[in-house]
Amino acid sequence: MITPEQARAYYGDNDSAHDFDHVLRVTRIAERLALEEGADLEVVRTAALLHDIARAEQERTGISHAELGAQAARRILCGFPEDRVEAVTSAIRQHRFRGSDPPTSIEARVLYDADKLDAIGAVGVARAYLYGGQQHQRLWASVESADAALDVSVAEAGVAAGQYTAVHEYMFKLAKLCDVMLTESGRRMARGRHRFMVQFFERLEREVSGEL
């Protein structure tokens, strides 16, 4: 329905953690999961290529990029069969981790898992620190548990700017993603990425404390 070259034209000034490289990684993962799960490959590929087109608009308006992205995708895909367009836009609308609209189709579940898989493992750690650097966050903050840590809603609202770190992001979100995968192939990939991430933060804590 749409090529990577065509999709790229719709992406503007997304932050580096959600740039078009992220889109291409998610698309590659989504294609793999689609084949393993028997999902419609064309729908999955199109939804993956367009899933973050409204990120910059979310920053400006505060409206969910998943909802805005679904609306934009419908305009872009005008002229294609309505059932195909609806399948793509539903997957985009339902891909967000903190969204209130859970994935209902196999294509939506594949996109959801692919997007979450790019947030964990080595790439996930790199993205967390890439974003943290843009926000001038500290490298390390000791966090005993998510309950004891800085309230995530406060941090995301910017009220506690400068206190939130990649370690908080790991505790609040990244460490939980392995358990929220919706496909068997997604869960299989997530387990290896999760193990690496746990080992990374454990070692980082030991290096920061001078043990290693």
Salt bridges, closest charged atoms under 4 A:
ASP15 OD1 - HIS18 ND1 3.00
GLU31 OE2 - ARG45 NE 2.69
GLU36 OE2 - ARG32 NE 3.29
GLU36 OE1 - ARG188 NH2 2.56
ASP40 OD2 - ARG84 NH1 2.54
GLU42 OE1 - ARG84 NH2 2.67
ASP52 OD2 - HIS22 NE2 3.27
ASP52 OD2 - HIS51 NE2 3.40
ASP52 OD1 - ARG55 NE 3.64
ASP52 OD1 - HIS65 NE2 3.22
ASP52 OD1 - HIS95 NE2 3.79
GLU67 OE1 - ARG93 NE 3.25
GLU82 OE2 - ARG74 NH1 2.98
GLU86 OE1 - ARG74 NH2 2.66
ASP115 OD1 - HIS22 NE2 3.25
ASP115 OD1 - HIS51 NE2 3.31
ASP115 OD2 - LYS116 NZ 3.24
ASP118 OD2 - HIS22 ND1 2.66
ASP118 OD1 - ARG25 NE 2.74
ASP118 OD2 - ARG127 NH1 3.21
GLU156 OE2 - ARG98 NH2 3.08
GLU184 OE1 - ARG187 NH2 3.31
GLU207 OE2 - ARG203 NE 2.70
GLU211 OE1 - ARG206 NE 3.36
